[in-house]
Structures are given as C-alpha cells and as structure tokens.
Amino acid sequence: MQPVLFIQNGETEGPGLLGAALIGAGVDLVTVHAWRGDLVPTDPTGFSGVTIGGGAMSAYETAAHPFLQHQIDLLQATRTAGKPVLGLCLGAQLMAAAFGGKVFANTQREIGLQPVTFTPAADRDPLWRGHTAPIHPVHWHRDTFALPPAATLLASSAFTPHQLFRVDATLYGFQFHLEIDLPMLREMIAADTAPLRTLGIDPVAFLADGERHLPGLDPLARVVFTRWAALLR
C-alpha cells in the first residue's frame, strides 16, 4: 500500500495517536513539516490518503501562510481522486474551506478538555459506530466553520456546534484533538505555558484535566484511527 501523507503545521502538533494507529495497521506515514518550509504537494499521487494536523494559524490566513492554500488545493484534489482524508483542528478547518464552508473566529476560544456529544448519525458512521458515548478530548482553537455542503455532522460541543463531520464517504474533519495523548499534551502545555496564562487558562489545571481524561481516550482513538486506516484499502 502507498503511504499516508501527514502535514504538520506546528512544532508540537504531530500525528500522535493517529500516527501510532496507522503504523499499527501497517501503514507508512510520510510527514511534511509545512510550517517550517517543507514543500506541500497539491496532488495526492503517491499517497493512499491525506491527513492534516493542527496549527496556530487560521485557515483564512493564506496570504500570510501560502502553504495553507497549498493544503486547500491538495484537499480538493484528494477528494476528486476519491482518497480518504482526516483533518485535525486546523486540518478540519482547512477541509471546511476546501469543500465550500466558511471558516471564521468563534465567539470565544475553546481550550481545555470539554465534553463532546455525538449526533444520531454517528451511530451509523463507519468510524464511530458503537463508540458514541460523550467524551472529553483536548480542544485548542479560536476558529470555527460552517459545514460544507452535503457534510454530515457527527458531534458537537457547547462552544463549537461543528466538532466532527464527514463529507462523502471517507473525508473526516475533527475539530477536537483525538490524536493527543498525555505525553503530547504535556509537551504542548510546556511550550505554551506563558500564552495560556495570558489567556486566563491555568496550565496546571489543564494538565490535571488531561491526566483525568486522556488515558481513557487512548483506546477509543486507536479504534477510530484504525477504522480510518481500513478505508485506505
């Protein structure tokens, strides 16, 4: 099988549990570090699927960050090619922009571990069926988006109604960070302790919430990401 492309958009925003699940499923992962200047392909040829991670920039900041437009172009080409896509946080916002939804600033930042609840459509979804009890994943974003045309909404939170969606049969956008495990969260908080405090967020309490919820989410993340890997075949 051809490898999966992962586009990383920040120093600490790696593939995390997504990468571990893909490797466990026998799928090679090729990482492009877009934020530090790696060339982002605009064609998915040579890859069985495309995954895009989070980042501090906004999907509409394409003038300041041209690599974001390259990712939008890649997403459109990947959809045309009929290959699976999985977008995480910024990746989900780029998917919304690529497929006809508008991305804009949310009424407030959503940072921390907030509950996500699933729609009835998630009960029938190939990735989520059987695993739709409410969860407390990591959120770390300031933007949100209108759903693209023909998208199916799969989950929401109190601050962000559009937390999880599917377009066509194999294109998934996750606004929340299911890929983040506890070691990854520790690294992210350590890198952004001062900015978090500036926003009025206690890094110690944030990490304590992660210690309470994330170990229980690891098995779910592996199930969902392994099911996505099966779509590559």
Secondary structure, 3 states (H helix, E strand, C coil): CCCEEEEECCCCCCCHHHHHHHHHCCCCEEEEEHHHCCCCCCCCCCCCEEEECCCCCCCCCCCCCHHHHHHHHHHHHHHHHCCCEEEECHHHHHHHHHCCCCEEEEEEEEEEECCEEECHHHHHCCCCCCCCCCECCEEEEEEEECCCCCCEEEEECCCCCCCEEEECCCEEEECCECCCCHHHHHHHHHHCHHHHHHCCCCHHHHHHHHHHHHHHHHHHHHHHHHHHHHHCC
